Amino acid sequence: MERRSFLRGAVIGASAAAFGGTLWRGAALADPAQPGTGPYGPLGPSDANGIRLPEGFTSRVVARTGEQVGSTSYTWHRAPDGGACYADGSGWIYVSNSEVNPSGGASAIAFSATGAITGAYRILSSTRQNCAGGKTPWNTWLSCEEVSRGYVYETDPWGVQAAVRRPAMGRFKHEAAAADPVRKVIYLTEDVGNGCFYRFTPDTWGDLSSGTLEALRMGSGTSGPVTWGEVYDPDGSPTATRYQVSGAKQFSGGEGCYYADDTCWFTTKGDNRVWQYDAAAQTIELAYDDSLVPGGSAPLTGVDNVTGATSGDLFVAEDGGNMEICVITPDEVVAPFLRIMGQSGSEITGPAFSPDGSRLYLSSQRGTSGSSYGGITYEVTGPFRS
């Protein structure tokens, strides 16, 4: 397996190119998406894994909590959550958080060029309720603690370098992170009912040990220009970070976060919204809001983790709802892409595409048992559009 160090000057200098594999094409969404016929057609009947998929797609189980991963000796963690994929020579690595407290952390599965499992191992230990996170352009994984005054941990997907705590990125109830290599900032969501949307500007791009943390400010409403105010004490004590910036916009339970083509997309579970922040124009608007779907027929509820494909499609996972991943297309259509049956006590987490875009990884955090011991991690393969 190819090994990489945390901070390599050559990678940092080429970070925009390295991150460009999932850049969006075409114009950003202009209005909140509405239900319609998705690009992959209707869902078929349940397959052997209890997943309903469009024609041409198949699924397989790659890991189960408490069981050894493939033919390895590594036991998969409880409550799999946020995840990301990394190129590794001709193969790739999928990393996954563990949302338990204590002893959360994160693990990784290595795949060959054919998709065979070649290894599995721990990359982060002895942390608390690691929910989502984000991939950096220099190929580290930011694992975020979803606890009061939680930390961001920068981890090595190859499991070689020790994980590093990054307190400069703020101590709050972290959810997800997304890197913007153009403006050289990291966006961060906060999972509380009156949380903020943050950006962290490192003093040196590629080194997250120091920098400036800010919270987004805007007037009332859901669209318009924004500004940023500095969080004067990222440690969050005695005053929580979300109360330190006058006029900071409050968001109802920040969840997933994804960046591409000058846009950061993030979700809020308290109001079932997908937001889009135009980083070039410094404006914000809604990409999806279930309350704006006529007739109470919103296909996407319980919005949570989010990722994107090279086609410009967003894939949004549900925490509850119908246990679906829904696709939101650039032409403002939202439709189910898959549905997991018989697991209503769970949530879908960690959607991430393999480097070539042909495989989508995801987890059912609590599986059929409804317990953190019942987690299942899947791979979906098929004709994803590019």
N, C-alpha and C positions, 0 to 999 in steps of 0.2 A: 504494500500500500504506500502511495506517495505521501511523505510527511512534510509538513510546512510549519514554519514558526509563526508566531503571532504577527509580528510587525516587520514586513520586508519592504525596504525602500522601493524596489522595483515594482511591487504590486501596488503600493500606495500611489506611486506616480501614474499608474495605469488604471486607477480604480474605476474611472468612468467606463472604460472599455470592459473591464471585468464584470461590471454590474449590468452591462447592456443586454444581457441575454434575455431579459424579460421586459424590455422597453415596449411601451404601448405604441400602437400605430393609429393614425387618424385622430380626429378631433375628440376632445374630452366630452363627456356627457353634458348636455346643456339643461336638461329638465329631469326631475325625478322619474326613474324608470317605472314602467307600467307592465302588467302581465301580458304575455303574448306567446307565440310559438318560438321556442328556443332553437338554437342552431343545430341541436342534436336530435330533435324530435321527441316523441313521447317516451316515457319510461316503460320498459318491458316488465315482465313478471319477475318475481324474486329469483335470484340465482341460488346456488348451493350455499352461499354465505349470507343469505337473507338480504341481499342488496338488489334494489331495482335500478337498472341502468338502461340507457338508450341502446338501440341496436348497434352492434359492432364493438361494444365495450365488455370487458370481463374484469372480475375481481379475484384477488387471492389474499389470504391472511398471511402476513409476514411475521407477526409477533403477538403473543398473548401474555398478559400480566401473570407473573408467577411461573411461567414456563420458559424453557430454554429456547433461544432464538435460532431457528434452523438447526443445523448440526453443530452449532457452537455450544460452549458450556456456560454462556452468559444468560442469566435470568432477567427477563424483561420487567421493567419497573411498573409500579402502580400508577393509575390515573394518568395515562399519557395525554399530553396537552400540546402546546405550540411546537411547531417543527419547521425545518428547512432542509434543502438539499444542497450538496456541494460536489462539484466535479472532483474525481479522484483518479487521475490517469484516464484509462478507458472506461472506468466504472464511476460510481458515485457513492455518497454517504447521505443517509437521512438521520438527522438529529431530532430528538423528542424530549420535551420537558416532562417532569413528574409533578403533578399538582397535589402533593400531600405535605402535611406539616405535622411534625418535623420530617427531616430526611427526604426532602424533595429531590432536587438535582436534575440531571439530564443524562440520557444515554444516546448511543449511536448504533446504526446498523450499516455495514459496508456491503456494497453490491458490485458484482463483476459487470463487464460490458453486456452480458446476456441477461442480467437481472438476478443471477444466482447470489444468494447470501454467502458472503465470504468472511464475515466477522461481526461481532457485536461487543460493546464495551461501555463502561461508565466514563463520562467526561466531566461530571460535576456532582459533588456529594456534599452532604451536611448543610444544605440550605433549606429554605422554607417555601412551600407552596409555589413552586416554579410554574407559572401559568403560560404565558406566551413569551414573545421575545422578538428577535429579528436578526437577519444576516447582515454582516458588514461587507463592504467591497473588498476588504483584505482577508476575507474568508474566515472570520471568527463568528461565533454564535453568541448573541446577547440574550442571556437567560434572565428573566425578570421575576422577582418575588412579588406575589400578590398578597402582601400583608402590610399592615400599618408600618410605615417607615422601612419598607423593604428596599433591597438593593438591586442593582443590575450587576450581573456577573458576566465577564467576558471569558468565553470558553473556547477551547481548541477542539473542533470536530474530529480531529485525528487522535485525540486523547493523549498527546505527547506533552504539550505544555500545560502547566498547572493553571487552573482557572484563577482569574484576577477580579477582585471586587472593585467596582467603579463608583465610589460615593459621590464624585463630582456630578454624576448624572442624576442626582437627587435621591432622597429617601422618601418614598411615598408608596402607595398601593399600586405598584407597577402592573401593567398588562402587556403591551406590545411595543415594538420599536421598529423603525424603518429608516434606512440610510438614504440620504440625498447627496450623491457624489458631486452634483453641480454646485450647490451652495455649501457643501461640506458641513452638513449638520445631520443630527439624528433626531427624528420625531419620536415622541413617546406618548402613550395613552395612560390614563389613570382610571382604575376600576372602582370608583365610588360615585354615588348619585349626583354629586356636585363637583366632579373632578375637572381637571384642566387638560388641555392639549398642549404639550410642551415641545420645545426644540432645544437640543444641546449642541453648542458650537465648540468643538475641541480647540484648544490653543494650537495644536498641531494635528492636522487631519491624519488619521490613522493611529493616534495616541489618545485614548479616552481617559487618561489619568487626571486631566485638568481641562477646564473650559468654562463656558457660561451657559447657565440654564435659564430659559425664558418660558413664559406662559403666553398663550394667544389671547389677544384682547380684541373685542369688536362690540358694536352696538347691539341693540335688541334685534330679534329676528333670526333667520336661518341663512341669510346670504348677505354678501357685501364685502367691503374691504376690511382688512385686519391689520393690527399692529402687534408688537411683542413687547412684553415688560419683563425685566430681569427679576428672577427669584433670588433675593439677596442672601438667603440662608438655605442652600440646598439640603442641609442636614434635616430640615423640617422640625426642629425643636428649639424653643417651645411652640413656635407657630408653624402649622402645617404648610407645606409649599403652596397648596391651592388657595391659601388665604393671604399670600404675600404680595400679590400683584393687583393693584387697584384696577377695576374694570375687566378683570380676567373673565373670559367666557366660560360658563359652567356647562359641562356635558354630562348627560345622564348615563353613567356607567360605561366609560371608554373600554373598548375591546380590541379587535384586530386592527392592524395598521400595515399598509403596503404602499410602496413608492414606485412610480415609473413615469417617465416623460414629463417632468416638471409638476407632477401631481402626487399628493399624498392622500390616499383613501383610508378612512378609518371608520369604525362602526361604534354605535352606542346602543347597548342592549335595553336600557330603560325606556327608550322610545322607538326602538326598531328602525334606526336610521343608518344609512351609509352616507358619510360626508366626503366631499372632495375639496382639498385645499390646493389651490393653484399657486404654487410656490413662486412662479415667475411674476404673476400679476399681484400676488399677495391678497387673494380673495378666497372666500369660502362659499360653498353652496351645497345643496342636497343632491346626492345621486339617487337616493331611494328613501322613501318614507312610507311605511305600511299604512299610516293613517290617510295618505293621499291616494290610496287605491280604492276606486269606487266599489260599493256594494259589499264591503267587508271580505273581499276575495283575495287578499294579499297572499301570494305564494311564499313569501319569505318573512318569517317571524323568528324571534329569538336570535337576532343577528349576533354573530360572534367572530370567530377567526376569518380572515380574508386573505386571499392571494390572487395573483393574476397570471394570465397566459400571454404568449407573444401575439396572439390574435387581437389583444385589447379587451378580452373578456375578463371580468372579475368573477371569482368563485368564492361565494360567501357561505360559511358553515353555520348551522343552526345549533344553538343551545336550547334544546326542547323543540318547539314547533312540531314539524312532521319528521324530524331527524333527517333533514335534507341538506344537501349542498345545492344552492341555487346559483345560476349564472346570470350576470348582468352584462348585457352586450353594449358595445359603443353606440348602437342605435336605439338605446333606451328600452330594451326589452328585458324583463326578468322572468325566469322560468326555472323549474326544477331540473337539476342535472342528475342527481341520484337521490335515493331514499333508502335508509336502513330500516328494515322492518323488525318488529318484536323487541325493540330496545328503547321504549319510551322513557325509561328512567335514566337515560344517558344523555350525552351531548356529543356532537361531532367536533373534533379538534384537529389542529395541526396540518391543514391542507398545504401541500407543497409539491411542486412539479420537479421531476427529474431534470437534469441539465438539458436534455434534448427535447423536453416537453411532451414526451410520449407516455409518461406514467405520472399518476397523481397519487400521492401518499396522504393518508388521513387516519385518524383514530376515532373509535367510539370509546369515550373515556371510561365508562362504567359497564359497557357491554350489556348482556342480557340480565346480569345479576343486579344492576343498579348500584353496585359497590365499586370502590376504587380498586378492588382486587379482581375486577372483571374486565379490565381494559383490553381492547383488541385494536391492533394496528393493521391497516389494509393497504393494498396497492391496487389501483384501477388503471388498466391499460386499454388503449383504443385510439381511434382516429381523431385526436384533439386537433382542432384547426389551428393553423399558424398564420 
